Amino acid sequence: MGEQALRAEVRSALSALLRPKASDAAFSFLGAGQDDVEAGRVLLATLAEGGWSVPTWPAAWGGRDATPEEAAIVGQELARFDVPDLYPFMVGLALVGPTLLTHGSALQLERWLPSIASGAEIWCQLFSEPDAGSDLAALSCRAVRDGDMWRITGQKVWSSRAHYSRWGLLLARTDPDVPKHAGITAFALEMSAPGVDVRPLRQMNGDTHFNEVFMTDAVVPDTDRVGDVGDGWRVAITTLMHERGALGPGGGPGRRELIDLVRRAGSADDPLVRARAAGVVAELEVGRLTNLRAREARRAGRPPGPEGSGAKLRGAAAIKALADLAVDVEGLGGLIASAGEDEWLTLFLTAPSISIRGGTDEIQRNILGERVLGLPPEPRPDKGVPFKEVPRSAPS
């Protein structure tokens, strides 16, 4: 089927399910400034029957077996309609679902994928720790086997939407006698399990989406282990590559919203504003095309690679440039509004976090330097050393 025919088919199908977007509709980026979970759940349930929410997934698990190009058309057409921000569901849709398709068992796919696609169950990511952020493999949360169960003890932080997630994709250390990357195992943790304590953190944009998660002897069945024992780092890499792609350009405000703002503000004839706007639009478009190329490579069987790091860097820079320009164009009127009332100010306060979440800009540059440019790796004095012998900060 040609592109125009496919676009017409998608538009017709979505028109039967959704209302067109109003020309003055507000936007949200990464869920900042809002938390309408039920609206997103209703939308995903509406889209589930046709596989529209996860078009690249296999049809057997709620998708449409779509190519990346076909999925891009679905996303473009979906943007024409009045839909809520789906960010609360994106860990499941964009990270956990694809990771399970790579590493999960058949029973796990049957158990979890349909509820992710329909929005029935929300997932969070339990990776970062107070002493294991950029150096994620230094995590110390431990899992001790007890028959056909595991007992989890430790702390996670910056876990988006953990306070209302049903499940968390967890990394824990199962063997301290081997080097740090080799002793990690991945699990699906039920967030309501005894021993799990979730504490929200307030951000400068007014949101309370991030959380600390404390686990004290929390029990996880071995059937909820994702991948082999000790193979958690490979699971983590798959997840992180999908995350970096998801945090690249795409979603939220873009070309249309920026141009509309510039015109409303009467700045369309200002040559400096036009030049800055053109630069932002170009960066967003480069990011979109690069993401398409990366998705096609994954579909061809190549595992996620360093292109995710490039997408993450470009996305962070483009979104910050977009937010800076928008607030400059709005002028004082934009700055005196409170976060949550003005979506551009909310974006401005949220944008710096893109350089931290999903792996810092510095880590992405290291990955690109080593894996693309062939530069010497950073010194790693703990390489090959059993984790229990690596010097660590004393607990406070």
Residue pairs with C-beta under 8 A, 6 or more apart in sequence:
1 9
3 69
3 73
6 70
6 73
7 73
7 76
7 77
10 52
10 73
10 74
10 77
11 77
11 80
13 50
13 52
14 52
14 77
14 78
14 80
14 81
15 81
17 46
17 47
17 50
18 43
18 46
18 78
18 81
18 82
18 83
19 81
19 82
20 80
20 81
20 82
21 79
21 80
21 81
21 82
21 83
22 82
25 82
26 343
27 252
27 253
27 257
27 343
28 34
28 85
28 87
28 252
28 343
28 346
29 251
29 252
29 253
29 319
29 343
29 346
29 347
29 350
30 87
30 251
30 252
30 350
30 354
31 85
31 87
31 88
31 207
31 209
32 205
32 207
32 209
32 346
32 347
32 349
32 350
33 205
33 206
33 207
33 339
33 340
33 343
33 346
33 350
34 85
34 340
35 88
35 207
35 209
36 84
36 85
37 88
37 122
37 164
39 84
40 84
40 85
40 86
40 88
40 89
40 119
41 89
41 119
41 120
42 119
43 53
43 83
43 84
43 86
43 119
44 53
44 86
44 89
44 117
44 118
44 119
45 118
45 119
45 120
47 53
48 62
48 114
48 117
48 118
48 119
50 64
51 57
51 59
51 62
51 63
51 64
51 117
52 64
52 74
52 78
53 62
53 86
53 93
53 117
53 118
53 119
54 61
54 62
54 63
54 93
54 97
54 116
54 117
55 63
55 64
55 66
55 70
55 71
55 74
56 63
56 64
56 65
56 66
56 67
56 68
56 71
56 295
56 299
57 63
57 64
57 65
57 97
57 101
57 113
57 117
58 65
58 101
59 65
61 101
61 109
61 113
61 114
61 117
62 113
62 114
62 116
62 117
62 118
63 117
64 70
64 74
66 74
67 296
67 299
68 292
68 295
68 296
68 298
68 299
69 292
69 296
71 295
72 288
72 292
75 250
86 93
87 251
88 122
88 161
88 164
89 116
89 119
89 122
90 246
91 122
91 123
91 124
91 125
91 160
91 161
91 165
91 169
92 116
92 121
92 122
92 123
93 116
93 117
94 242
94 243
94 245
94 246
95 123
95 125
95 169
95 239
95 242
95 243
95 246
96 112
96 116
96 123
96 125
96 167
96 169
96 239
97 113
97 116
97 117
98 238
98 242
99 169
99 226
99 235
99 238
99 239
99 242
100 108
100 109
100 112
100 113
100 226
101 109
101 113
102 238
102 303
103 186
103 226
103 227
103 231
103 234
103 235
103 238
104 112
104 226
104 227
107 223
108 188
108 226
112 121
112 167
112 188
114 120
115 121
116 123
121 166
121 167
122 161
122 164
122 165
122 166
122 167
123 165
123 166
123 167
123 168
123 169
124 159
124 160
124 161
124 162
124 165
124 167
124 168
124 169
124 191
124 211
125 159
125 160
125 168
125 169
125 239
125 243
126 156
126 159
126 162
126 168
126 169
126 170
126 171
126 189
126 213
127 136
127 139
127 156
127 169
127 171
127 236
127 239
128 136
128 156
128 157
128 158
128 159
129 139
129 140
129 141
129 154
129 155
129 156
129 157
130 155
130 157
131 138
131 140
131 392
131 393
132 138
132 139
132 140
133 158
133 360
134 359
134 360
134 362
134 363
136 171
136 236
136 240
137 180
137 181
137 184
137 233
138 180
138 382
138 390
138 392
139 154
139 171
139 172
139 173
139 184
140 154
140 173
140 392
141 152
141 153
141 154
141 155
141 156
141 170
141 171
141 172
141 173
141 215
142 152
142 153
142 154
142 172
142 173
142 174
142 176
143 150
143 151
143 152
143 172
143 173
143 174
143 185
143 187
143 220
144 150
144 151
144 153
144 174
145 174
145 222
146 219
148 221
148 222
148 223
149 219
149 220
149 221
149 222
150 172
150 174
150 187
150 219
150 220
150 221
150 222
150 225
151 217
151 218
151 219
151 220
152 170
152 172
152 187
152 189
152 195
152 215
152 217
152 218
152 219
152 220
153 215
153 216
153 217
153 218
154 172
154 214
154 215
155 212
155 213
155 214
155 215
156 162
156 168
156 170
156 212
156 213
156 215
157 201
157 210
157 211
157 212
157 213
158 201
158 210
158 211
158 357
159 168
159 198
159 210
159 211
159 212
159 213
160 209
160 210
160 211
160 357
161 209
161 211
162 168
162 191
162 198
162 211
162 213
163 198
163 200
163 208
163 211
165 191
166 190
166 191
166 192
167 188
167 189
167 190
167 191
168 188
168 189
168 191
168 213
169 186
169 187
169 188
169 189
169 226
169 239
170 186
170 187
170 188
170 189
170 220
171 184
171 185
171 186
171 187
171 232
171 235
171 236
172 184
172 185
172 187
172 232
173 183
173 184
173 185
173 387
174 183
174 184
174 185
174 229
174 230
174 232
175 182
175 183
175 230
175 387
176 183
176 386
176 387
176 388
177 183
177 386
177 387
177 388
178 230
178 386
178 387
179 382
179 383
179 384
179 385
179 386
179 387
180 382
180 387
180 390
181 233
182 230
182 233
183 230
183 387
184 230
184 232
184 233
184 236
185 225
185 227
185 228
185 229
185 230
185 231
185 232
186 225
186 226
186 227
186 231
186 232
186 235
186 236
187 220
187 224
187 225
187 226
188 220
188 224
188 225
188 226
189 196
189 215
189 218
189 220
189 224
190 196
190 220
190 224
191 198
191 213
193 218
193 219
193 220
194 218
194 219
195 215
195 216
195 217
195 218
195 219
196 213
196 214
196 215
196 218
197 213
197 214
197 215
197 216
198 211
198 212
198 213
198 214
199 211
199 212
199 213
199 214
200 208
200 209
200 210
200 211
201 208
201 210
201 211
201 212
202 208
203 209
203 210
203 353
204 339
204 349
205 339
205 340
205 346
205 349
205 350
206 338
206 339
206 340
206 346
226 232
226 235
227 234
227 235
237 304
238 303
238 304
240 308
240 358
240 359
241 303
241 304
241 305
241 308
242 304
242 308
243 308
243 358
243 359
244 308
244 309
244 311
244 312
244 358
244 359
244 364
245 291
245 294
245 295
245 304
245 307
245 308
245 311
245 312
246 358
247 311
247 312
247 315
247 316
247 354
247 357
247 358
248 287
248 290
248 291
248 308
248 311
248 312
248 314
248 315
249 283
249 284
249 286
249 287
249 288
249 291
249 311
249 314
249 315
249 318
249 319
250 287
250 288
250 291
250 315
252 319
252 347
253 322
253 326
253 343
253 344
253 347
254 284
255 281
255 284
255 285
258 277
258 280
258 281
258 322
258 325
258 326
259 277
259 281
261 326
261 329
261 330
261 344
262 268
262 273
262 274
262 277
262 329
265 329
265 330
265 331
267 273
267 329
268 274
273 325
273 328
273 329
276 321
276 325
277 325
279 321
280 318
280 321
280 322
280 325
283 314
283 317
283 318
283 321
284 318
284 322
286 314
287 311
287 314
287 315
287 318
290 307
290 310
290 311
290 314
291 311
293 307
294 304
294 305
294 307
294 308
294 311
297 305
297 307
298 304
305 371
306 367
306 368
306 371
306 372
309 359
309 363
309 364
309 365
309 367
309 368
310 364
310 368
312 358
312 359
312 361
312 364
313 361
313 364
313 365
313 368
315 354
316 351
316 354
316 355
316 361
319 347
319 351
319 354
320 351
320 352
320 354
320 355
322 347
322 351
323 344
323 347
323 348
323 350
323 351
324 348
324 351
326 334
326 344
326 347
326 348
327 334
327 335
327 344
327 345
327 348
330 342
330 344
330 345
334 342
334 344
334 345
334 348
335 345
337 345
338 345
339 345
339 346
339 349
340 346
355 361
366 377
366 378
369 375
370 376
370 377
370 378
382 390
